[in-house]
Amino acid sequence: MNSNDSPIYIVGYGTFIPNKTYLKSTDVKVCIVRNYRRIWMGDTIFPFILKDPQNFGFYALVFSLSPSHVAKLDVYEGVETGLFTREKISVELLDGTAQEAYIYVPTIQTIKERNLKIEDDLEDCWLEEIQKNKEIVKLFPQLVQKMENK
C-alpha cells in the first residue's frame, strides 16, 4: 500500500475466505456481521447475504486493502454488472469493538433474478465449505462456529 492510500476495510464472508483474498492484508481479524444472514444453496460457487434484523449474525473476516485492490474486488464481485453492490457497515470485532468496513451485498436485481430469500438457508450451509479448508480452520477457528444468541 502506498503511504498516500488510506486502507479500506473489507468483510470477507464468502469466496474471499477460501480463495485467501485476506492474504493481501497484514491486518486480518475475525468479526461478527450482525443483522444479515449468509445464504448458500450450493448452486453457485459463492454465498450471498441478505439483511435480516432477526439474525444474531455470523462470523467473517475483516481485512484492510489498498483502494486499487478494492477496485479490483469490485470487478471480481460484479459491481459494474449489477451482481453485487459494496455497502459500508459496522462489524463487531471479537474484543467487542466496532469496525467500519465494506461488504458486498446482492443488488435488488440479483435478489429478484435468483429469488433469494432468508428462508433459503437458515443453517448457514457455507460453514461446511469453510470447514473443508483445514488451514483456514486452524488460523480462524471462529469462522466455522455457528452464531449463538449473543
VEXLUM-159030 format. One record per residue: x, y, z of N, C-alpha, C in turn; residue number from 0; residue in one letter. Coordinates in Angstrom, 3 decimals. Example, Ala and Ser with C-alpha at 12.3 -4.5 7.8 and 13.67 -1.06 7.14 Angstrom:
! VEXLUM-159030
R      n_X      n_Y      n_Z     ca_X     ca_Y     ca_Z      c_X      c_Y      c_Z   k r
R   13.190   -5.690    7.800   12.300   -4.500    7.800   13.200   -3.300    7.800   0 A
R   12.850   -2.250    7.080   13.670   -1.060    7.140   12.900    0.030    7.870   1 S
//
This chain:
! VEXLUM-159030
R      n_X      n_Y      n_Z     ca_X     ca_Y     ca_Z      c_X      c_Y      c_Z   k r
R    0.835   -1.170    0.000    0.000    0.000    0.000    0.885    1.241    0.000   0 M
R    0.599    2.172   -0.842    1.329    3.432   -0.845    0.969    4.235    0.388   1 N
R    1.872    5.089    0.828    1.586    5.895    2.003    0.425    6.860    1.746   2 S
R    0.158    7.182    0.471   -0.943    8.083    0.127   -2.302    7.383    0.174   3 N
R   -2.303    6.071    0.118   -3.541    5.311    0.110   -3.988    4.984    1.528   4 D
R   -5.166    5.449    1.890   -5.733    5.045    3.174   -6.316    3.650    2.992   5 S
R   -6.080    2.768    3.946   -6.624    1.415    3.795   -8.147    1.429    3.842   6 P
R   -8.720    0.500    3.119  -10.170    0.294    3.107  -10.416   -1.082    3.705   7 I
R  -11.318   -1.158    4.668  -11.627   -2.439    5.291  -12.757   -3.128    4.537   8 Y
R  -12.547   -4.401    4.284  -13.483   -5.239    3.540  -13.889   -6.423    4.413   9 I
R  -15.151   -6.818    4.330  -15.629   -8.012    5.028  -15.608   -9.169    4.047  10 V
R  -14.911  -10.226    4.421  -14.900  -11.456    3.638  -15.798  -12.478    4.304  11 G
R  -16.883  -12.831    3.636  -17.815  -13.812    4.196  -18.025  -15.004    3.274  12 Y
R  -17.566  -14.893    2.035  -17.803  -15.947    1.052  -16.505  -16.387    0.413  13 G
R  -16.384  -16.167   -0.891  -15.205  -16.653   -1.620  -13.912  -15.989   -1.191  14 T
R  -13.967  -14.819   -0.567  -12.732  -14.180   -0.106  -12.035  -15.020    0.967  15 F
R  -12.769  -15.947    1.596  -12.156  -16.804    2.619  -11.406  -17.964    1.954  16 I
R  -12.056  -18.844    1.188  -11.298  -19.957    0.599  -10.281  -19.537   -0.456  17 P
R  -10.527  -18.413   -1.163   -9.531  -18.005   -2.157   -8.433  -17.133   -1.537  18 N
R   -8.507  -16.930   -0.238   -7.469  -16.282    0.573   -7.171  -14.846    0.157  19 K
R   -8.195  -14.112   -0.226   -8.037  -12.702   -0.539   -7.441  -11.947    0.647  20 T
R   -7.741  -12.393    1.846   -7.249  -11.736    3.059   -5.723  -11.745    3.155  21 Y
R   -5.042  -12.623    2.406   -3.578  -12.666    2.452   -2.941  -11.405    1.881  22 L
R   -3.710  -10.607    1.162   -3.193   -9.350    0.613   -3.135   -8.264    1.694  23 K
R   -3.557   -8.599    2.906   -3.610   -7.650    4.011   -2.723   -8.125    5.159  24 S
R   -2.180   -7.168    5.900   -1.436   -7.511    7.117   -2.313   -7.305    8.348  25 T
R   -3.538   -6.862    8.139   -4.460   -6.574    9.233   -5.743   -7.373    9.017  26 D
R   -5.756   -8.610    9.506   -6.890   -9.520    9.317   -7.431   -9.898   10.682  27 V
R   -8.745   -9.780   10.838   -9.377  -10.122   12.115  -10.677  -10.860   11.846  28 K
R  -11.070  -11.685   12.797  -12.390  -12.297   12.747  -13.384  -11.271   13.284  29 V
R  -14.539  -11.201   12.645  -15.573  -10.260   13.078  -16.930  -10.950   13.066  30 C
R  -17.890  -10.256   13.628  -19.279  -10.711   13.608  -20.064   -9.727   12.750  31 I
R  -20.794  -10.272   11.786  -21.656   -9.465   10.939  -23.072   -9.631   11.478  32 V
R  -23.585   -8.577   12.072  -24.924   -8.603   12.671  -25.979   -8.145   11.669  33 R
R  -27.195   -8.620   11.886  -28.377   -8.193   11.111  -28.337   -8.574    9.642  34 N
R  -27.531   -9.560    9.307  -27.505  -10.140    7.966  -27.512  -11.656    8.115  35 Y
R  -27.940  -12.317    7.063  -27.883  -13.780    7.027  -27.131  -14.186    5.768  36 R
R  -26.179  -15.123    5.941  -25.447  -15.661    4.792  -26.286  -16.803    4.221  37 R
R  -26.420  -16.792    2.904  -27.275  -17.769    2.216  -26.484  -18.436    1.104  38 I
R  -26.493  -19.764    1.132  -25.860  -20.525    0.056  -26.674  -21.776   -0.196  39 W
R  -27.122  -21.928   -1.433  -27.921  -23.089   -1.800  -27.105  -24.143   -2.540  40 M
R  -25.830  -23.889   -2.773  -24.985  -24.861   -3.437  -25.012  -24.790   -4.952  41 G
R  -25.819  -23.905   -5.518  -25.909  -23.807   -6.979  -24.963  -22.747   -7.543  42 D
R  -24.205  -22.085   -6.679  -23.187  -21.129   -7.091  -21.905  -21.456   -6.325  43 T
R  -20.795  -20.862   -6.740  -19.540  -21.112   -6.026  -19.337  -20.096   -4.907  44 I
R  -20.355  -19.301   -4.616  -20.260  -18.282   -3.586  -21.613  -18.104   -2.907  45 F
R  -21.598  -17.644   -1.645  -22.856  -17.341   -0.970  -23.265  -15.884   -1.197  46 P
R  -24.464  -15.572   -0.783  -24.985  -14.218   -0.769  -25.267  -13.864    0.690  47 F
R  -25.570  -12.592    0.954  -26.106  -12.209    2.252  -27.357  -11.385    2.020  48 I
R  -28.274  -11.486    2.967  -29.479  -10.677    2.946  -29.643  -10.031    4.307  49 L
R  -30.201   -8.827    4.334  -30.483   -8.179    5.608  -31.512   -9.012    6.355  50 K
R  -31.246   -9.222    7.634  -32.143   -9.995    8.487  -31.992   -9.497    9.918  51 D
R  -32.811   -8.535   10.334  -32.689   -7.984   11.676  -32.942   -9.007   12.786  52 P
R  -33.547  -10.137   12.441  -33.812  -11.175   13.434  -32.624  -12.118   13.639  53 Q
R  -31.631  -12.043   12.767  -30.484  -12.951   12.844  -29.425  -12.380   13.784  54 N
R  -28.858  -13.246   14.614  -27.814  -12.827   15.551  -26.533  -12.463   14.814  55 F
R  -26.343  -13.035   13.645  -25.164  -12.731   12.858  -24.390  -13.967   12.475  56 G
R  -23.228  -13.737   11.883  -22.334  -14.830   11.517  -20.905  -14.302   11.565  57 F
R  -19.956  -15.232   11.666  -18.551  -14.859   11.708  -18.015  -14.688   10.289  58 Y
R  -17.117  -13.727   10.139  -16.479  -13.442    8.855  -15.086  -12.882    9.148  59 A
R  -14.372  -12.527    8.099  -13.078  -11.872    8.258  -13.219  -10.412    7.841  60 L
R  -12.499   -9.543    8.521  -12.398   -8.152    8.096  -10.912   -7.876    7.902  61 V
R  -10.586   -7.260    6.767   -9.185   -7.019    6.444   -9.063   -5.738    5.643  62 F
R   -7.875   -5.126    5.707   -7.656   -3.861    5.017   -6.931   -4.097    3.698  63 S
R   -7.308   -3.291    2.705   -6.694   -3.352    1.383   -6.509   -1.938    0.848  64 L
R   -5.657   -1.809   -0.141   -5.473   -0.517   -0.799   -6.696   -0.226   -1.671  65 S
R   -6.966    1.055   -1.923   -8.078    1.401   -2.818   -7.966    0.749   -4.192  66 P
R   -6.753    0.613   -4.718   -6.612   -0.007   -6.040   -6.987   -1.493   -5.989  67 S
R   -6.678   -2.161   -4.884   -7.058   -3.573   -4.772   -8.576   -3.714   -4.595  68 H
R   -9.175   -2.783   -3.857  -10.629   -2.809   -3.693  -11.317   -2.606   -5.042  69 V
R  -10.756   -1.760   -5.887  -11.312   -1.567   -7.233  -11.306   -2.885   -8.015  70 A
R  -10.250   -3.682   -7.841  -10.190   -4.999   -8.490  -11.247   -5.937   -7.913  71 K
R  -11.485   -5.855   -6.598  -12.528   -6.687   -5.986  -13.911   -6.297   -6.514  72 L
R  -14.114   -5.001   -6.739  -15.396   -4.558   -7.302  -15.661   -5.232   -8.644  73 D
R  -14.621   -5.361   -9.451  -14.762   -6.040  -10.743  -15.057   -7.524  -10.511  74 V
R  -14.286   -8.151   -9.633  -14.445   -9.570   -9.308  -15.860   -9.860   -8.807  75 Y
R  -16.397   -8.957   -7.993  -17.726   -9.146   -7.395  -18.871   -8.714   -8.311  76 E
R  -18.554   -8.216   -9.483  -19.591   -7.854  -10.438  -20.364   -6.600  -10.071  77 G
R  -19.699   -5.633   -9.435  -20.375   -4.382   -9.072  -20.858   -3.662  -10.331  78 V
R  -20.016   -3.580  -11.354  -20.396   -2.877  -12.588  -21.512   -3.580  -13.345  79 E
R  -21.586   -4.892  -13.229  -22.613   -5.650  -13.942  -23.909   -5.793  -13.137  80 T
R  -23.914   -5.271  -11.903  -25.139   -5.291  -11.114  -25.349   -6.543  -10.291  81 G
R  -24.331   -7.382  -10.136  -24.488   -8.581   -9.311  -24.480   -8.218   -7.825  82 L
R  -23.471   -7.447   -7.421  -23.338   -7.006   -6.032  -23.146   -5.499   -5.994  83 F
R  -23.364   -4.941   -4.820  -23.010   -3.574   -4.520  -22.147   -3.599   -3.255  84 T
R  -21.292   -2.616   -3.120  -20.428   -2.554   -1.932  -21.025   -1.533   -0.980  85 R
R  -21.388   -1.985    0.235  -22.021   -1.122    1.221  -21.173   -1.040    2.476  86 E
R  -21.176    0.132    3.107  -20.436    0.320    4.351  -21.313   -0.082    5.536  87 K
R  -20.759   -0.916    6.404  -21.468   -1.345    7.602  -20.502   -1.288    8.786  88 I
R  -21.016   -1.536    9.950  -20.192   -1.665   11.142  -20.217   -3.137   11.547  89 S
R  -19.034   -3.719   11.711  -18.944   -5.101   12.185  -18.383   -5.077   13.598  90 V
R  -18.597   -6.162   14.311  -18.135   -6.277   15.685  -16.911   -7.181   15.731  91 E
R  -15.800   -6.651   16.225  -14.613   -7.479   16.396  -14.794   -8.350   17.637  92 L
R  -13.986   -9.393   17.759  -14.157  -10.329   18.863  -13.900   -9.700   20.226  93 L
R  -13.173   -8.578   20.258  -12.958   -7.884   21.536  -14.108   -6.941   21.875  94 D
R  -15.162   -6.942   21.041  -16.345   -6.137   21.306  -16.324   -4.753   20.670  95 G
R  -15.207   -4.351   20.075  -15.144   -3.037   19.441  -15.762   -3.088   18.042  96 T
R  -16.150   -1.935   17.565  -16.759   -1.822   16.238  -15.705   -1.436   15.209  97 A
R  -15.889   -1.910   13.987  -15.002   -1.586   12.872  -15.876   -1.276   11.668  98 Q
R  -15.685   -0.110   11.076  -16.379    0.229    9.840  -15.707   -0.530    8.703  99 E
R  -16.513   -1.123    7.836  -15.970   -1.902    6.723  -17.005   -1.974    5.611 100 A
R  -16.527   -2.326    4.425  -17.412   -2.525    3.287  -17.696   -4.003    3.114 101 Y
R  -18.923   -4.275    2.712  -19.346   -5.657    2.480  -20.089   -5.703    1.146 102 I
R  -19.953   -6.809    0.442  -20.621   -6.967   -0.849  -21.982   -7.616   -0.633 103 Y
R  -23.011   -6.890   -1.071  -24.403   -7.277   -0.880  -25.040   -7.440   -2.258 104 V
R  -25.849   -8.485   -2.459  -26.500   -8.623   -3.760  -27.444   -7.448   -4.025 105 P
R  -27.489   -7.033   -5.278  -28.396   -5.941   -5.656  -29.834   -6.446   -5.645 106 T
R  -30.763   -5.517   -5.684  -32.184   -5.892   -5.757  -32.424   -6.741   -6.995 107 I
R  -31.773   -6.383   -8.094  -31.894   -7.155   -9.337  -31.435   -8.604   -9.118 108 Q
R  -30.308   -8.791   -8.459  -29.793  -10.138   -8.197  -30.739  -10.908   -7.281 109 T
R  -31.245  -10.248   -6.262  -32.174  -10.900   -5.326  -33.407  -11.396   -6.079 110 I
R  -33.927  -10.569   -6.969  -35.121  -10.952   -7.733  -34.805  -12.067   -8.730 111 K
R  -33.715  -11.899   -9.496  -33.371  -12.890  -10.525  -33.090  -14.264   -9.926 112 E
R  -32.456  -14.297   -8.776  -32.102  -15.568   -8.143  -33.122  -16.001   -7.102 113 R
R  -34.161  -15.190   -6.930  -35.233  -15.488   -5.991  -34.669  -15.801   -4.589 114 N
R  -33.771  -14.953   -4.121  -33.129  -15.162   -2.821  -34.075  -14.803   -1.687 115 L
R  -34.140  -15.699   -0.701  -34.981  -15.483    0.471  -34.210  -15.933    1.712 116 K
R  -34.462  -15.274    2.814  -33.820  -15.632    4.080  -34.046  -17.104    4.403 117 I
R  -35.233  -17.584    4.109  -35.597  -18.968    4.441  -34.821  -20.000    3.624 118 E
R  -34.116  -19.561    2.581  -33.383  -20.487    1.722  -32.261  -21.211    2.457 119 D
R  -31.711  -20.601    3.504  -30.565  -21.208    4.196  -30.524  -20.725    5.641 120 D
R  -31.366  -21.274    6.468  -31.405  -20.890    7.880  -30.253  -21.494    8.673 121 L
R  -29.544  -22.446    8.091  -28.464  -23.148    8.802  -27.072  -22.631    8.461 122 E
R  -26.932  -21.705    7.533  -25.638  -21.185    7.087  -24.771  -22.312    6.520 123 D
R  -25.212  -22.873    5.420  -24.524  -24.003    4.780  -23.114  -23.670    4.309 124 C
R  -22.779  -22.389    4.154  -21.427  -22.026    3.723  -20.388  -22.462    4.749 125 W
R  -20.793  -22.632    5.999  -19.848  -23.088    7.030  -19.191  -24.403    6.627 126 L
R  -19.933  -25.282    5.980  -19.370  -26.567    5.532  -18.265  -26.356    4.504 127 E
R  -18.431  -25.344    3.644  -17.388  -25.039    2.662  -16.122  -24.529    3.352 128 E
R  -16.294  -23.684    4.350  -15.140  -23.169    5.084  -14.424  -24.309    5.816 129 I
R  -15.186  -25.216    6.398  -14.614  -26.339    7.157  -13.737  -27.243    6.291 130 Q
R  -13.960  -27.257    4.994  -13.162  -28.099    4.097  -11.710  -27.638    4.005 131 K
R  -11.448  -26.377    4.341  -10.096  -25.845    4.260   -9.483  -25.851    5.656 132 N
R   -8.712  -26.885    5.939   -8.146  -27.086    7.284   -7.208  -25.947    7.692 133 K
R   -6.505  -25.358    6.725   -5.600  -24.249    7.036   -6.377  -23.047    7.579 134 E
R   -7.489  -22.731    6.946   -8.308  -21.606    7.392   -8.925  -21.902    8.753 135 I
R   -9.397  -23.132    8.938   -9.982  -23.521   10.224   -8.944  -23.384   11.338 136 V
R   -7.698  -23.756   11.035   -6.633  -23.652   12.036   -6.321  -22.186   12.351 137 K
R   -6.254  -21.343   11.326   -5.955  -19.922   11.526   -7.104  -19.155   12.178 138 L
R   -8.340  -19.495   11.777   -9.510  -18.745   12.226  -10.618  -19.709   12.675 139 F
R  -10.442  -20.378   13.804  -11.423  -21.392   14.223  -12.838  -20.835   14.441 140 P
R  -12.962  -19.556   14.764  -14.276  -18.977   14.982  -15.130  -18.982   13.712 141 Q
R  -14.485  -18.957   12.558  -15.230  -18.879   11.295  -16.182  -20.041   11.092 142 L
R  -15.899  -21.186   11.684  -16.759  -22.355   11.467  -17.732  -22.568   12.614 143 V
R  -17.812  -21.618   13.515  -18.768  -21.711   14.616  -20.075  -21.059   14.199 144 Q
R  -21.172  -21.676   14.602  -22.466  -21.044   14.373  -22.673  -19.968   15.420 145 K
R  -23.255  -18.890   15.021  -23.515  -17.775   15.933  -24.615  -18.166   16.893 146 M
R  -24.334  -18.004   18.160  -25.345  -18.257   19.193  -26.000  -16.940   19.570 147 E
R  -27.070  -17.018   20.310  -27.783  -15.831   20.757  -26.905  -15.038   21.716 148 N
R  -26.193  -14.060   21.172  -25.268  -13.251   21.990  -25.606  -11.794   21.852 149 K
//
